[in-house]
Amino acid sequence: MNKVVLFLLAIVASFSLEAQIETPAPSPASKLMQTVGLTEVMVEYSRPSMRGRAVFGELVPYGKLWRTGANAYTKISFDTDVTISGQEVKSGTYSIFTKPGEKNWQVFFYTDTQGGGTPREWDDAKVVAKATVPVYPMDMPVETFTITIDDVKSNGANIGIIWENVYVAIPFGVPADKAVMSSIDKALAGPTAGDYYTAAVYYSSENKDINKAKEWMDKAMSMTEKPAFWQLRQQSLILAKAGDKKGAIEVAKKSLMGAEAAGNDDYVKMNKDSLKEWGAK
């Protein structure tokens, strides 16, 4: 083998070695998972950084369609049907595109989920939901583009978009109440103590019929041979909310004794605080 061939092989080998070197991605990929009510939400996106650049109005022009991140389309998945700005959206995966503005952003949920940048040909028929949301300026700059699920409640949350000195929130709703009510109706056709207890706690926490919650809790406790201190705690709260402070105090004292025996300091404190609030002696 002559010297020229050996030299060329050495060059090829050096390029092969260089190709195996890994370096950090300038816009690393991220995956966010969050349960909202009974719905699993997942966001997949890439996270560019400011790196000394002005972002909104310059790097990301106002009024121009943006991929809402970097690299591949930013995607969001819902495992149940949801509502976005009053629009019904079926369970599935969608890409998120935005048109940032100084005061407001337009947000689009799009059925195409494969690709990078923005679609070459935008198709309004592929928009399953759109919303216009206000811009909230922030005092503290955020270096790296961030998507969050904020203000999580049993019936919905906000998709938060944060970068530079800007925060926007896109609210969405989930059918937790409908699903729970259906589950309650089904379970109470032949309910167990656990079914009565779960239904009572839900009714109380969601400010539904407190008398019905009290009725179900009474049934749950009557069917339970030795209620746990955490069950008694919920019963006392329902009694207090229903206006029976005397009954609430009596049950809270039992919960306190059980919590002390179990060494659960959190429940000890909660019961003591409630007893003081309800005027126990």
N, C-alpha and C positions, 0 to 999 in steps of 0.2 A: 504494500500500500504506500503510495508516494506521499510526500510531505503536504502537497496541496489538499489531497483528500482528507488527510488527518486534521489539517487546519480547519476545513469546512465542517468536519464532524464535531470538532471542539466547539465551534460557534453554535451549531445546532444544539449541542448538549447544554451550553450556557443559557440559551433562550428557554430550553425546557425547564431548567432549574428556576429561572426567573418567573416562569408562568405558574409555578407552584407556590410562590410567595403570597401570603394573604395579608391584606391591610384592612383597617376599619373602613366600613362604608360611610361616605359623607352624609348620607341620609338613611340611617339604619331602620330596618323593618321593626314594626311593633304590633303586638296583638293584645287587645283589651277584651276581657270577658266580664259581664256583669249580669246578675239576676235582678230583674225589675218585676215586682209582683210575682207572677208565675212564669214569666217570659225570660228566656235566655237571650242576651244581646251580645254580639261579638263584633268588634271593629278591628279591621286589618289595614294598616297604613304605613307609610314611610315618613321619617321625621327629619326634614331639613333644619338647618340652624341659620341664624342671622349672619354670623361670621363678619360682623362689621358693616353689613349692608342694611340700607333702609328697605323695609319689606312692603307694607301696604301703600299703594300709590306709586311705587317704583318697581321693585322686583316682582311684585304681584300687582298689576295695574288695576285701577278702579274700573268697574263696569265691564270687565272682560272675564269670560268663562275660565275658571281655574280648577285644576284637578284636586285641590284641597289636600295638599301634601306634596309628595315627590314620587318619582318612579312609576310603579303600576297604579292603576285606579285605587283610590281609597274605597274600601268596601265595608258595608254594615249588614249584619245578618240578624233576623228575628225568627225565633222558632214558633211564634204564634202570630196571628193577625194583629196589627197595631193600627193606631190612627196617628197621622201627622198633619197638624194644622187642619183638623176636621176631615181629612181625607183617609178613607179606608185603604190600608196597605196590607196585602196578603203576606203570610209568612214566606221567608225566602231571603235571598242575598241581593243587595243593590249597591251600586256605586254612588258616591256623593260628589256632586259638583257644586261649585258656588260662584257667584259673581259678587266679590267684595265691593263695598262702597264706603264712603266716609261715615255716613250715618246709619246705613242699613246694608244688610247682605241679603241676596237672593240665594236660596238653597234648593237644589234639585236632587231627587232620588231617582236613579236611572236604572233600567233593567239590564243594560250591557255591563258586564263586570270584568271583562277581559280586555286588557290594553294598557297603554301608558299615555301620559299627557292628557289630552282631551280628545273626544271623538272627532274624526275627520269630517264626518257629516252628522250634525246634530239632528235627532229625530224627536220631535215633541211627543209623538205617540209612545215613546219609551219612557216618558216621565210619569212615574206612578204617584208622585206627590211633590209639591213645591211649597216653599214658605218664604216669607220676608221677615227677617228678625233684626232687632236693633243692635247697634254696636255699643258695647260698654268699654270705655277707655280704662286702662289700668295704670296706676302710678309706677309699678315695678315692671321693668321689661322682662320678658320671657325669651331666652335665647333660642330654645328648640321648640319647633311646632308640636303642639300637644292636642290630642282629642281625649275628652273625659266623658263619663256618664255622671251627671251631677243631679242634686236635689231628688234623690231616689225616694219615691213613695210607692205605696202598694198599687197605685193605678197609673203610674207613669214616671217619667224622668226627663232630663234635658241632655241632649248631645251638646257638650261644650267644646268649642274650638278656641284655642288660646295660642297667640303668637305675637311677638314684638310687644306692643302695649295695647292689644285688642283682645276682647272676649266677646264671643257671641254664643247664644244658647238656642238650640232648636228643640222645642218641647215635643214629646210624643206620649201617647197613651197606650196602655196595655189592658187586656180584658180580664184582669185578675178578679174583679168583683163578680162579673158574670160567671166565671169559672167556679169561684168559691160558692156562690149562691146555688149553682147547679149541683155542686158536690154536697152542699148542706142538704138540699132537698132530697137527693138520692140517699144520703146516709141516714137521714131522719125517718126514712121509710121503715127502717129497722135499726134504730141507733143503739150504739154502745155508750158506756160512760165516757169514753174518749171522744166519741162523736159529739155528745152533748157539750162536753167541756170545750172542744175546739170551736164549735159553733157559737157558744156563749162568749168566749174570748174575742172572736172575730167581730161579733155584733157590738161588743163594748168598745173595741179599739177603733172601729169604723163609725162610731156614734150612730148606730142604728137603734132599733127598739130596745131600750135598756130593760124594760120589764120582761121582754121575751128572753133577753140574755140572762136575767136573774132566774127565770123559770128553768131554763136549760141548765144553768149552773147548779141549781138546787137538785135537779134530777141527777146530774153527774156525780155530785157529792153523795147523794143517797145510794148510788150504785157502787160507790168506791169504799171498800172495807176500811182502808187506812189512807186518807188523802195525804199527799206529800205537802211539805211546807210551801213549795212553789205553786201548787194547785190552790191551797188555802189563800195564798197571797192574791191570786187573781179573783177568787171568790170575794175577798174583802173589798177589793177595788170596785167590783160590780155592785156590791151591796151599798157602798158609799155613794156611787154614782146614781143608784136608784133611790137614794134618800134615806136609807136605813143605816144611820151612823152607829146606832147601838149594836146592830148585828155585825157591822163592819169591824167595830172595835173588838168584839168577842172573837171573830174569826182571825183577825190580825194578830191577836195575842197567841192563838194556837200556832199560827204560822211562825211567829217570832220564836216560840219555844222549840219548834221543829228545826228552824234555821240555826239556833244556838246549839242544839244537839248535833247537828250536821257540821258545825263549824263553818257555815257559809256567811261570811262577814257582810257581803253585799245585801243579802236578804235580811240580815239582822238590822242593818242600817235603814233599808227601805221601810221595813215594818215599824221601826222606832219613829222614823220621820212621819209616817202616816198616822200612827197613834197620837203623836203630838199634835198633828194638824187637825185630827178629829176630836181632840179634847179628852183623850183617855186619861183616867186617873189611876 
